Amino acid sequence: MNLLHPIRVALVDDHSLVRDGIKALLAVMPPLEVVGEAENGAEALEMVKRCQPDLLLVDIGLKDMNGLELTRVLSKQYPLLKILVLSMYDNHEYVSESVRSGASGYVLKNSPSREIIAAIEAIASGGTFYSAAIAQRLIADKNTDNELTPRESQVLRKMVEGLNNKEMARELDISVRTVETHRLSIRRKLNIDKPAALVKYAIDHGIISH
């Protein structure tokens, strides 16, 4: 990473041990300077405003605000801020949503330290980076069609019926987070947001009857 000035890095994670571990890892990278840290979304918004980092490492599972929502907000407020998502979730929908939210990369927390370092170097230099496992999943997904899975069809049926996430979770006996994941997948596959268009798709594909 041939950079003239240190890259100002900040961390957002609700576990202090994780932040300490990342700081220890970054300490071996002289071009980097950790200028701030936060344990939730509200602190992160204030910290970024105060510290003006160049690169932000963000966890998804924050207590007060989803890390992807935080990424979306910060990307709009600070277009030049580079964001790397660090997550324990190997989930394509989270990866896709992180890209739409403005993140430049997505790395699993259990990745080797060299991979996390490579991600920081790539993003700091203006590129993108995804964990090896995530990259393989993205490539595999490009080779599949956009047909809904049986569970996604069930969720779509409930969406058309007007149920909210909690109601769907209760009726399908799954978690609200799983419902959210399926809804993200449906939106990605169909590229449809309008209720009328969803109804038409559901009728055309036999998911619901006239």
Secondary structure, 3 states (H helix, E strand, C coil): CCCCCCEEEEEECCCHHHHHHHHHHHCCCCCEEEEEEECCHHHHHHHHHHHCCCEEEEECCCCCCCHHHHHHHHHHHCCCCEEEEEECCCCHHHHHHHHHHCCCEEEECCCCHHHHHHHHHHHHCCCCEECHHHHHHHHHHHCCCCCCCHHHHHHHHHHHCCCCHHHHHHHHCCCHHHHHHHHHHHHHHHCCCCHHHHHHHHHHCCCCCC
